[in-house]
Amino acid sequence: MTAELVRGQNHPLPGTRLEIRVSAGRPVVAGATLGDDRGKVHGVEWVAHPGSPTLPGLEVSKQAAADHRLAVDLGALQDTVHRVSVLLALPVGVEGPASFRALAAPFVAVTGLDGTEIASYTITDLDSESAVVALELYRRQGAWKVRAVGQGYAGGLAEMLTDQGLPEARELSAAINDAVAKGLARSVAAPPPRPADGTRVRTASQGHDSHPTSTPEGHPAPAQGRPARQPGDDTPVTPADQPGGGPVNYSHPGRQTTTPPPPAPTAPPARPGEPARPVAGDATGWSMEERLYNQVWGMFEDLARTTAAYRSAVDFADSRMEQELDKVLSDPRSRIGGAGDAARETARAKHADLVGQARAALDRDLAQLAAEADVVEPALPPAFASWSNPAWHAYRAPMEIPMALRLGDLHLPERVDLRIPMLVRLPLERGLWIDSGKALTNSFTDSAELRRLAMDTAVAHAARLLAAYPAGEFQVHVIDAAGSAAPALAPLVSAGVLAGPPATGAAGVEEVLSRLTQRVDLVQMAVRGGAADALPPDLDIAEQLLIVNDFPHGFDDRAVTRLRYLADEGPAVGVHLMMVADREDAAEYGPLLDPLWRALLRLTPVPDDHLADPWVGHTWTYDPPAFPPGSQILRQVLDQVATARRNGGR
């Protein structure tokens, strides 16, 4: 059984050949020092770092990364070595956080060579420190143990190495920072562990496309599983067997999997009488990205569960009061006089008491979820982060596709300021429909303004998709038959990130649709025939997104048929659709287009409560992505995407 250590706690090591895994969410430097029986480091040759990653019995990463694996063979160390200290530090001289305060709590695990976890430690309560001794392996009476340390240093590597007695601490610190700065541009997250068959293990919830789902009419989508979710489900669930109304447990027992990966960080112990303190990354997963994804999903489930418990309690209180009042009124003797009034007051008092208890439980849970959201939001990677998150200011084109993408936020009326990120898995399994209709719920915006906002929303989604993919691995095409979307498309056009100029007129519509349907046909034939290598050499194998504005303007029957074909067959071979349309404008096609609307995930350019949760009956309010007032972050991100394309991904 894995030992989950707290600061200062130790645990025996069963063997001498080990692996130390580090997950920090952002690139950090990982190293190790060798110490004598007093913990002193005698020289630079006793330090393993990115500039000199290998020592006898010890090997560390060659560059900064969000995830590390350090190899240790305690039996190969010299007899004079009694201590191995694992060090983490933030890169110096590059864009990024200056202290661990801005990061999720780093997670460190000691495992056997077979991946079996021996001990783990979540380094909490870091503040202004930029370097930390995470843990140490030490020899005691001929046996080796691991101790959770968590000693931070605001002075960085130099102060840390000086504290360990290294005479050349400042010189070595400068050399390490220089080596890291040179290699940081090539830094990528370590690949997650894979099972024997080579497929990556996900938690059951990761088979979902997004949180709530709905049909275009706003009705719940058909459920495809039971509350104990199975991989491949397409609708959210709130397990019916989970108790409602209790405080949120930040160890998230309901967020586990049937085949769990190594345990995620857990919240530090709370003081007696205080609620548990939330920790970013407090969920299962192989990497910080995966744990944060699962934590967001868990927050969604917790909010759905506690709100359902509150509404159920209120319904019960209402029903009970009605029954008691009916009983009073059914007796003619109690309809008038003091006895009847007293009975009515008693019924109302019981109702108020029950509702008050339910509200108190709800407020307690919502306060804890709000505290968790305050911790999780700053720790999210760019693909999961809101546009106001500082993570975007340090954006660089990724080397790998993230597992999910944020399309906006979700909230319930019980607490509108508690927003849960709405994440969808990548690659997209269904297209998107930005509804520019005139009948949006709670919308007082006129038709022209809705169309403008809808296209702005589409551009924001397209920019996020471009930023999520490695350079050159995602292409965006635009059909704007009437040319009415030129102002909204200006950021994409000026940055030069579109696959070509926006197509206008009937001829432009025909050319783009013909090219993309031909691509779908070719890839489908190659995949079905097992001849992927036979694709034409000039075929762009990148994922493709087609944005269609103001549908069905400029579309004839043949073009509509091709569009339906792309919506149905495109996602499986990397061609995705984003429609900006008012369904009423296409009413002349009648039921012919009903399958098209049902195939797309409906989003709105203004807040709207159209996303239905079939498991607990909630109607979630969707908030579209928004940029901070006056922000230039959209242009900055698109410029980074364009620069990465020109520089071959850097």
Rosetta blueprint (number, residue, H / E / L):
1 M L
2 T L
3 A E
4 E E
5 L E
6 V L
7 R L
8 G L
9 Q L
10 N E
11 H E
12 P E
13 L L
14 P L
15 G L
16 T L
17 R E
18 L E
19 E E
20 I E
21 R E
22 V E
23 S E
24 A E
25 G E
26 R E
27 P E
28 V E
29 V E
30 A E
31 G E
32 A E
33 T E
34 L E
35 G E
36 D L
37 D L
38 R L
39 G L
40 K L
41 V L
42 H L
43 G L
44 V H
45 E H
46 W H
47 V E
48 A E
49 H E
50 P L
51 G L
52 S E
53 P L
54 T E
55 L E
56 P L
57 G L
58 L E
59 E E
60 V L
61 S L
62 K L
63 Q L
64 A L
65 A E
66 A E
67 D E
68 H E
69 R E
70 L E
71 A E
72 V E
73 D E
74 L H
75 G H
76 A H
77 L L
78 Q L
79 D L
80 T L
81 V L
82 H L
83 R E
84 V E
85 S E
86 V E
87 L E
88 L E
89 A E
90 L L
91 P L
92 V L
93 G L
94 V L
95 E L
96 G L
97 P L
98 A L
99 S L
100 F H
101 R H
102 A H
103 L L
104 A L
105 A L
106 P L
107 F E
108 V E
109 A E
110 V E
111 T E
112 G E
113 L L
114 D L
115 G L
116 T L
117 E E
118 I E
119 A E
120 S E
121 Y E
122 T E
123 I L
124 T L
125 D L
126 L L
127 D L
128 S L
129 E L
130 S L
131 A E
132 V E
133 V E
134 A E
135 L E
136 E E
137 L E
138 Y E
139 R E
140 R E
141 Q L
142 G L
143 A E
144 W E
145 K E
146 V E
147 R E
148 A E
149 V E
150 G E
151 Q E
152 G E
153 Y E
154 A L
155 G L
156 G H
157 L H
158 A H
159 E H
160 M H
161 L H
162 T H
163 D H
164 Q L
165 G L
166 L L
167 P L
168 E L
169 A H
170 R H
171 E H
172 L H
173 S H
174 A H
175 A H
176 I H
177 N H
178 D H
179 A H
180 V H
181 A H
182 K H
183 G H
184 L H
185 A H
186 R H
187 S L
188 V L
189 A L
190 A L
191 P L
192 P L
193 P L
194 R L
195 P L
196 A L
197 D L
198 G L
199 T L
200 R L
201 V L
202 R L
203 T L
204 A H
205 S H
206 Q H
207 G H
208 H L
209 D L
210 S L
211 H L
212 P L
213 T E
214 S E
215 T L
216 P L
217 E L
218 G L
219 H L
220 P E
221 A L
222 P L
223 A L
224 Q L
225 G L
226 R L
227 P L
228 A L
229 R L
230 Q L
231 P L
232 G L
233 D L
234 D L
235 T L
236 P L
237 V L
238 T L
239 P L
240 A L
241 D L
242 Q L
243 P L
244 G L
245 G L
246 G L
247 P L
248 V L
249 N L
250 Y L
251 S L
252 H L
253 P H
254 G H
255 R H
256 Q L
257 T L
258 T L
259 T L
260 P L
261 P L
262 P L
263 P L
264 A L
265 P L
266 T L
267 A L
268 P L
269 P L
270 A L
271 R L
272 P L
273 G L
274 E L
275 P L
276 A L
277 R L
278 P L
279 V L
280 A L
281 G L
282 D L
283 A L
284 T L
285 G L
286 W L
287 S L
288 M H
289 E H
290 E H
291 R H
292 L H
293 Y H
294 N H
295 Q H
296 V H
297 W H
298 G H
299 M H
300 F H
301 E H
302 D H
303 L H
304 A H
305 R H
306 T H
307 T H
308 A H
309 A H
310 Y H
311 R H
312 S H
313 A H
314 V H
315 D H
316 F H
317 A H
318 D H
319 S H
320 R H
321 M H
322 E H
323 Q H
324 E H
325 L H
326 D H
327 K H
328 V H
329 L H
330 S H
331 D L
332 P H
333 R H
334 S H
335 R L
336 I L
337 G L
338 G H
339 A H
340 G H
341 D H
342 A H
343 A H
344 R H
345 E H
346 T H
347 A H
348 R H
349 A H
350 K H
351 H H
352 A H
353 D H
354 L H
355 V H
356 G H
357 Q H
358 A H
359 R H
360 A H
361 A H
362 L H
363 D H
364 R H
365 D H
366 L H
367 A H
368 Q H
369 L H
370 A H
371 A H
372 E H
373 A H
374 D H
375 V H
376 V H
377 E H
378 P H
379 A H
380 L L
381 P L
382 P L
383 A L
384 F L
385 A L
386 S L
387 W L
388 S L
389 N L
390 P H
391 A H
392 W H
393 H H
394 A H
395 Y L
396 R L
397 A L
398 P L
399 M L
400 E L
401 I L
402 P L
403 M L
404 A E
405 L E
406 R E
407 L E
408 G E
409 D E
410 L E
411 H E
412 L E
413 P L
414 E L
415 R E
416 V E
417 D E
418 L E
419 R E
420 I E
421 P E
422 M E
423 L E
424 V E
425 R E
426 L L
427 P L
428 L L
429 E L
430 R L
431 G E
432 L E
433 W E
434 I E
435 D E
436 S L
437 G L
438 K L
439 A L
440 L L
441 T L
442 N L
443 S L
444 F L
445 T L
446 D L
447 S H
448 A H
449 E H
450 L H
451 R H
452 R H
453 L H
454 A H
455 M H
456 D H
457 T H
458 A H
459 V H
460 A H
461 H H
462 A H
463 A H
464 R H
465 L H
466 L H
467 A H
468 A H
469 Y L
470 P L
471 A L
472 G L
473 E L
474 F E
475 Q E
476 V E
477 H E
478 V E
479 I E
480 D L
481 A L
482 A L
483 G L
484 S L
485 A L
486 A H
487 P H
488 A H
489 L H
490 A H
491 P H
492 L H
493 V H
494 S H
495 A H
496 G L
497 V L
498 L L
499 A L
500 G L
501 P L
502 P L
503 A E
504 T L
505 G H
506 A H
507 A H
508 G H
509 V H
510 E H
511 E H
512 V H
513 L H
514 S H
515 R H
516 L H
517 T H
518 Q H
519 R H
520 V H
521 D H
522 L H
523 V H
524 Q H
525 M H
526 A H
527 V H
528 R H
529 G L
530 G L
531 A L
532 A H
533 D H
534 A H
535 L L
536 P L
537 P L
538 D L
539 L L
540 D L
541 I L
542 A L
543 E E
544 Q E
545 L E
546 L E
547 I E
548 V E
549 N E
550 D E
551 F E
552 P L
553 H L
554 G L
555 F L
556 D L
557 D H
558 R H
559 A H
560 V H
561 T H
562 R H
563 L H
564 R H
565 Y H
566 L H
567 A H
568 D H
569 E H
570 G L
571 P H
572 A H
573 V H
574 G L
575 V E
576 H E
577 L E
578 M E
579 M E
580 V E
581 A E
582 D L
583 R H
584 E H
585 D H
586 A H
587 A H
588 E H
589 Y H
590 G H
591 P H
592 L H
593 L H
594 D H
595 P H
596 L H
597 W H
598 R H
599 A H
600 L E
601 L E
602 R E
603 L E
604 T L
605 P L
606 V L
607 P L
608 D E
609 D E
610 H E
611 L E
612 A E
613 D L
614 P L
615 W L
616 V L
617 G L
618 H L
619 T E
620 W E
621 T E
622 Y E
623 D E
624 P L
625 P L
626 A L
627 F L
628 P L
629 P L
630 G L
631 S L
632 Q L
633 I H
634 L H
635 R H
636 Q H
637 V H
638 L H
639 D H
640 Q H
641 V H
642 A H
643 T H
644 A H
645 R H
646 R H
647 N L
648 G L
649 G L
650 R L
